[in-house]
Amino acid sequence: MNETVVRSLSPRRKAIILVSCCLSLLIVSMDATIVNVAIPSIRSDFDASPSQLQWVIDVYTLVLASLLLLSGATADRFGRRRTFQLGLTVFALASLLCSLAPNIELLIAARLLQAIGGSMLNPVAMSIITQVFTGRVERARAVGVWGGVVGISMALGPIVGGALIEYVNWRSVFWINLPICALAVLLTAIFVPESKSSTMRDVDPIGQALGVAFLFGVVFVLIEGPGYGWTDPRTLGVAAVALIAFAGFLRYEARRRDPFIDLRFFRSVPFASATVVAVCAFAAYGAFLFMMSLYLQGERGYSAMHTGLIYLPVAVGALVFSPLSGRLVGRFGSRPSLLVAGTMITAATLMLTRLTAHTPVWQLLVIFAVFGIGFSTVNAPITTTAVSGMPLDRAGAASAVASTSRQVGVSIGVALCGSVAGTALATAGGDFAVAARPLWFVCAALGLVIVGLGIVSTTTWALRSAEKLAPLIGEHHRPSEVAHVG
């Protein structure tokens, strides 16, 4: 988007562009918590197996993770506004199909389509925002609003979802996407100028396919392994394919001139740490959301509405502590936020190991609040640490890998629910809390990994590794922009 076009945009038009971009973030973020609250209702309606319930969540997060980077490159090539509108349309259509699904298999298929649309929304919306808001102060404000919408969507998701499930049915949680998508498509068509990148990144279909095969293989083994048996030929076969795909991915990407993921990034200790922290934090988050919905509605017998209200401390934590963490990172670096995040996630998940069928509600609210504080403080340092020491024109790619790692983390967390706490999912009886304990110990270990990496990634040695990397990958030039207003 050239400077003349940007200068011609009035403050009112810029505000409307920001609103249309934030609407996409609202539906994609809200969808995660809403669908988790709906899981017990979906299970009873379709008599779904534990692995099918896990796929309802994981097919969405896996496809989202697999296509985030590709969608960003596609938008640069074919136009950001066009890609954004296509994403909104596909997301709306898939949401409608989810609400009409007659069985669990078609619901999973519709969720896959929903993720394809979703992958074209957030990275492209952020790209539009950075093109429109060029001044340092106005861009900081726009990104601040963007971050606030994440907190609001987390707050609204469980409560709105709970109310819809209780007073209509679980299918209505997908209807809410339709008017929001329609409004965003209309605002985008009228107010958002088209922009493309004049320097096109090569598409890397082989690297993309190998990466997707590895991710799906790992999650398939974790979800289906307990049912098929860990030594079943199908489980071992998929595990072998996943390992071969991973080895092939590393070999192929290392030799490619313009790779899908630049493996040299991982020579930077802060970047590699940010990727692992994202996977660990979001794995704990994915497991927490999935299991606690089943615990609250299955073992405790709470309504969907009550479940949504019990999730409220997590959302309040996001609203209060996400911006606080951002300021903390700006002033003191990533270490304090990562230490708080890891410690709180560990503390909350250790408290979950003491859960019973009769734990008082006030204790549940404390646990949810502690987890919410830990989870909400981890996002700012992940993004900051990922781009630490990167040349300016590679920061976007580094940030995109961090975003992908978040979705991979959720997928792994939900998959772990079946492989580590399979008996809790198989029987919706009084032993759910006890059967889930091994999972919470795994999540506590993930919290300790975050603490450890919070210390290691901020040492002088780690920061020096990022500085050494910058000249190696700095030969790329920032693409210039062409824009068409309309």
Secondary structure, DSSP 4 states (H G I P E B T S, - for coil): --HHHHHHS-HHHHHHHHHHHHHHHHHHHHHHHHHHHHHHHHHHHHT--HHHHHHHHHHHHHHHHHHHHHHHHHHHHH-HHHHHHHHHHHHHHHHHHHHH-SSHHHHHHHHHHHHHHHHTTHHHHHHHHHHH--SHHHHHHHHHHHHHHHHHHHHHHHHHHHHHHHHT-TTHHHHTHHHHHHHHHHHHHHHPPEEEESSPPPP-HHHHHHHHHHHHHHHHHHHHHHHH-TTSHHHHHHHHHHHHHHHHHHHHHHH-SS-SS-GGGGGSHHHHHHHHHHHHHHHHHHHHHHHHHHIIIIIS---HHHHHHHTHHHHHHHHHHHHHHHHHHHHH-SHHHHHHHHHHHHHHHHHHTT--TT--HHHHHHHHHHHHHHHHTTHHHHHHHHHTT--GGGHHHHHHHHHHHHHHHHHHHHHHHHHHSHHHHH--STTHHHHTHHHHHHHHHHHHHHHHHHHHTTSHHHHHHHHHHHHHHTTS-PPPEEEE--
